[in-house]
Amino acid sequence: MVRKNWIVIGLCIAAAAMLCAVAYGEKGEKKCSLPAAVQAAVKALFPNAVIEKSEKEEEEVVMYEAKIKDGSKESDVVLAADGTVAEVESAEDINAVPAAVAQTIKAQDGKVSKVEKIVEYAQLKLVKLDTPITTYEAKITKGGKETEIKIAADGTILKQETEKKKDKDEDKD
């Protein structure tokens, strides 16, 4: 009788573990189907692009982010449910940015690990902009610290954040 109870308990534990695994797996990243207006807006902006991944972003308004690939160039496009393009973010080569931006980045006198171009078409409350705003972000490592700077197209630093880079020993702790 005791052995039978242990078998029943073991089966219950196994069933509970399987239910937890299934529930946890469902919470993972789900592919989001984009509304037709959002798909049309992406195609209008990037006619040859393939939407590789999309997800629903919930902010003050419902937003969608689509990771796209247009040839060899990858971008993240943020759009509203009605297809309004809010922002396009893409990695840029330091040699492809405007001279004033490149000069500002190089003046930081550190190793440039990443440069991103961000073009805003609409801002958070989704007020469509008459003229898109283009900014650049660069991650620079200098003296053991990583700095992220946001730069206007004319080379003006808009925002600068510095974090001390973690040592490998600190990651192990």
N, C-alpha and C positions, 0 to 999 in steps of 0.2 A: 504494500500500500504506500509506503514511504517513497519507494522508487517511482511509483506512478505519479505521485505529487511532484517530485523533482522533474519528471519529464514534462508535465503540464506547465510548471513554472518556467522551465527552459524554453518551451514553445511560445509562451506568452512574452518572454523577454525578446526572443528572436522576432516575433511579429511586431512588437513595439519598436524595435530597432529598425526594421524595414520601413515601418510607417514614418518614423523620424527621418530616415534617409530620403524617402520619396518627397516628404514635405520640404526638407531642406533643399533638395535638388530643384524643386519648383520655384523656390525663391531666387534662384540664380538669374542670370541675365536672360531675358526673353527677347526674342526678335519682335520688333514693333512694326506693325503694318502702317505705313504712312498714308494719310488721307490723300485723295487725288489732287487737291489743290497744292499740297506740300510737294508731292512728286512733280507736278507741273512746274512749280517755281524752281526746283532744283534743276530740272531739265532746261528751263529757260536760261538759267545762269551758267550751267555747265552742260551744253548739248551732247557732248560725247562721253560724259561721265557715267560710271556705274555706281549705284548706291550699294556699298559693301555691308553696311551695318546701320541700323537706326534704333533710336530709343526715345521714349517719351520723357521730356524733362518737365517737371512740375515746379514752376516758380509762381509768381503772382498771376501769371497767365499760363495756359498750357503751351509748352514749347516742344519742338522736336529737334533732335540733333541727328544729322546724317553724316556718316563718314563716307566720303566719296573718293574715287580714284579716277582722274582724268588723264589718261595716258600713264605717265610715270609720276605725276604730281598728285599727292593726297591732301585732302582738305576736310575740315569739319565745318558743316553748314548748320546754323541754328535758325529754325523757321517757326512761325506761328501756325496754328491749325488752318488758318485761311490762306496759307502760302506766302505770307509776308516774310521776306528774308531779313533776319535780324543781324546776323554776323557770319562772316566767312573767315576761318583761321587756317593758315597754311605755313609750312616750314619754308624758310627762305635761305638762300645762300648769301653770305655776308657781301659777296660781290654783286648781288642783284638788288640790293636795297639802295635807296637814294643816297647820294654822296654825303649829305648832312647827317643822315642816320648812321651810316658806316663810320663817319668821323667821330660821332658821339660814342659809339660802341668801342672803337679802337682807343679812344681817349681814356677809357676805364682801365687800360693797361693790365689786362688779364686774359686768360684763355677763354675764348668764346666757345661755349659748348652747344648753343642753340640760338637760332634767330627765327622768330615767328612773325608773320604779317597778319594783322587783324583788321579786317575791313568791316566797319559797322554800318549797316543800312538802316537799322531801327534800334532804339534803345529800350530798356526794360519795360516801360509801360506801352511799348509798341507804338510809339509815335513815329510814323514813317518819316525819315530824314529826306529833305530836298536834295542834299548833297551827302554822299557817304563819307564817313570819317575813317581814315586809314591810320593805324598806329602799328608799331613794331614792338616786340618783346624780345629781349636777349638775356640768356643766362650766362654769367661770366664768373669764372673761378679765379680768385686772387687772394693770396696769403692764407690759404686754407678755408676761405669763406666763399660761399656761393651767393652771388648777387643777381637779382632779377630786376631789369629795368624796363620801363615802358617808355617808348620814344615816339613823339609826333613825327609826321613825315618831314617836317622842317628841321629835325634833329634835336628839338627841345625835349629834355627829360621830364616826363609827366609824373612818373612814380618810380621809386627805387626801394627795394626790400633786400636786406642782407641777412643771410642765415649762416651760422657757423657750420661748416661741413663736418659730418660725423666721421670719426675714425672707425676703422673696421673693428677695433676692440670694443668700442661703445655699442656697435650693432649686436655683438655677441651677448652683452649683458642683459 
